[in-house]
Amino acid sequence: MRPTLALAALLLALSATAQAQLIPPGKAIAGASQEEWSRRWWHWALSFDDEASPVGDTDGRLCASGQSGPVWFLAGSFGSQRTVRTCRVPAGKTLFFPLVNVITFPPDDEREACASLMLRAEEQTEAPTALVLELNGRRFPKLDTHRQATRGCFLVAPDDDAPAAGNGYYVALGPLKAGRYTLNFGGILPGLAQAVTYTLDVR
């Protein structure tokens, strides 16, 4: 690579890092709280059949599925194996995604009070041993402050009358300007681990 091109590539990477700001967890995004966005993330993540789910996507080809509006969701994974994806994202979007999260439902054909569902979700996310957010080599601290618990219970789908409660550690980055981003994120809970890498082509 010619020196001038190498310098341009370096400046682009540095520019991308500087332009992708971590949004404080208490700050609203597009008029909605991040707690509300955590509910909307679950609505999005659970709206697909298994074979079409961005959460089960192994390479990023499904990352644009179901996306609309100013916020762009990124998916975690179903298991603890590292997941590596490439995704094209429109410029100007704010990313919203979980480092690690859980959702609780009543047992099959049984009823469970909302307070019990919320307590179970809280207990499962109470003690993360690791939370990671790294963007273009920059690591972000104090990620435990980004915990979002749903206020009360909610229905995942309009035709589903089973309540659910969510809890976990979510972050919002952006709005993104054009550039190429390498994003690593994840977390470890007593019964769950997640490690995800995205290469984001923002245009």
C-alpha positions in Angstrom: 0.0 0.0 0.0 1.3 3.5 -0.9 2.2 5.7 2.2 -0.5 8.2 1.4 -3.2 5.4 1.2 -1.9 3.8 4.4 -2.2 7.2 6.2 -5.7 7.7 4.8 -6.8 4.3 6.0 -5.4 5.0 9.5 -7.1 8.4 9.7 -10.4 6.7 8.6 -10.1 4.1 11.4 -9.2 6.8 14.0 -12.1 9.0 12.8 -14.5 6.1 13.0 -13.5 5.4 16.6 -13.9 9.1 17.6 -17.3 9.4 16.0 -18.9 6.3 17.6 -19.7 7.5 21.1 -21.0 5.3 23.9 -24.4 6.8 25.0 -25.0 7.0 28.8 -27.5 4.3 29.9 -30.0 6.8 31.3 -30.2 8.9 28.1 -33.2 8.4 25.8 -32.7 7.5 22.1 -35.1 8.8 19.5 -37.6 9.7 22.2 -37.6 6.3 24.0 -35.7 5.1 27.1 -33.1 2.4 26.8 -35.3 0.2 28.9 -37.9 0.6 26.2 -35.3 -0.2 23.6 -34.4 -3.4 25.4 -38.0 -4.5 25.1 -38.0 -3.6 21.4 -34.8 -5.5 21.0 -36.5 -8.7 22.3 -39.5 -8.0 20.0 -37.1 -7.9 17.1 -34.9 -10.8 18.1 -37.8 -13.2 18.7 -39.8 -12.2 15.6 -38.0 -14.6 13.3 -38.1 -18.3 12.6 -35.0 -20.1 13.8 -33.5 -20.4 10.3 -34.0 -16.7 9.6 -32.9 -15.4 12.9 -30.1 -12.8 13.1 -29.3 -14.3 16.5 -28.5 -17.6 14.9 -26.7 -16.0 12.0 -23.2 -17.3 11.6 -21.7 -14.7 9.2 -23.9 -11.5 9.2 -25.9 -12.1 6.1 -29.1 -11.5 8.1 -28.1 -8.4 10.0 -30.4 -6.1 8.0 -33.5 -8.2 8.7 -36.4 -6.4 10.3 -34.4 -3.1 10.7 -36.2 0.2 10.5 -35.9 3.7 12.0 -33.0 5.5 13.6 -31.9 2.6 15.8 -30.1 -0.5 14.3 -30.1 -3.6 16.4 -27.2 -6.0 16.6 -27.8 -9.6 17.6 -26.0 -11.6 20.2 -25.8 -15.4 19.9 -27.6 -18.5 21.1 -24.5 -20.1 22.6 -21.1 -19.5 24.1 -19.1 -20.1 20.9 -17.5 -16.9 19.5 -19.6 -15.6 16.6 -18.0 -13.5 13.8 -20.2 -11.5 11.4 -19.8 -8.8 8.8 -22.6 -6.3 8.4 -23.4 -3.2 6.3 -25.1 -0.4 8.3 -26.5 2.8 6.9 -24.7 5.9 8.2 -26.5 7.9 10.9 -27.9 4.9 12.7 -27.4 4.4 16.5 -26.5 0.8 17.4 -28.3 -0.9 20.3 -27.4 -4.4 21.5 -26.9 -6.5 24.5 -23.5 -7.5 25.9 -25.3 -10.3 27.6 -29.0 -10.6 28.5 -31.8 -13.0 29.5 -35.6 -13.2 29.2 -37.9 -15.2 31.4 -41.2 -16.8 30.6 -43.7 -18.8 32.6 -43.2 -22.6 32.4 -45.2 -24.3 29.6 -48.9 -24.3 30.3 -48.4 -22.7 33.7 -49.0 -19.3 35.2 -46.3 -17.2 36.9 -46.7 -13.8 38.4 -44.9 -10.9 36.8 -42.9 -10.2 40.0 -41.6 -13.7 39.9 -40.5 -13.4 36.3 -38.7 -10.2 37.0 -37.0 -11.7 40.0 -35.8 -14.7 38.0 -34.4 -12.4 35.3 -32.7 -10.2 37.9 -31.1 -13.2 39.6 -29.8 -14.6 36.4 -28.0 -11.4 35.5 -26.9 -10.4 39.0 -23.2 -11.3 38.9 -21.4 -10.9 35.5 -17.8 -12.0 35.7 -16.9 -10.2 32.5 -18.5 -7.5 30.3 -16.6 -6.5 27.2 -17.1 -3.7 24.7 -14.3 -2.8 22.3 -14.6 -0.7 19.2 -11.6 -0.3 16.8 -9.3 -1.3 19.7 -10.8 1.0 22.2 -12.2 -0.6 25.4 -15.0 0.9 27.3 -15.1 0.8 31.1 -17.9 0.6 33.7 -20.2 -1.5 31.6 -22.1 -2.8 34.7 -23.8 0.6 34.8 -25.6 -0.2 31.5 -27.9 -2.7 33.1 -31.5 -2.5 31.9 -34.4 -4.3 33.5 -37.8 -4.1 32.0 -40.3 -2.2 34.1 -43.0 -4.8 34.6 -43.7 -7.6 32.1 -44.5 -7.4 28.4 -45.8 -9.5 25.6 -43.2 -10.6 23.1 -45.7 -10.9 20.2 -49.3 -9.6 19.8 -50.7 -13.2 19.5 -48.8 -14.4 22.6 -50.5 -14.0 25.9 -47.6 -15.2 28.0 -45.8 -12.4 29.9 -42.1 -12.0 29.8 -39.5 -10.1 31.7 -36.0 -9.0 30.5 -32.8 -8.1 32.2 -29.3 -7.6 31.0 -26.5 -5.2 30.0 -27.2 -3.2 26.8 -25.2 -0.5 25.1 -25.9 2.2 22.5 -23.3 3.5 20.2 -23.6 6.3 17.7 -24.9 7.9 15.6 -22.4 6.3 13.3 -20.6 8.1 10.6 -19.3 6.4 7.4 -16.3 4.2 8.1 -15.2 0.7 8.9 -15.6 -0.5 12.5 -14.4 -3.6 14.3 -16.7 -4.3 17.2 -16.1 -6.9 19.9 -18.6 -7.4 22.7 -19.9 -10.0 25.2 -20.3 -11.0 28.7 -20.3 -13.9 31.1 -23.0 -14.7 33.6 -23.2 -17.8 35.9 -25.3 -19.7 33.4 -24.6 -17.9 30.1 -21.7 -16.6 28.0 -21.6 -14.5 24.8 -18.7 -13.4 22.6 -19.4 -11.6 19.3 -17.3 -9.8 16.7 -18.8 -7.6 14.0 -17.0 -5.9 11.1 -19.3 -3.0 10.3 -19.2 -1.3 7.0 -21.1 2.0 7.6 -22.1 3.9 4.4 
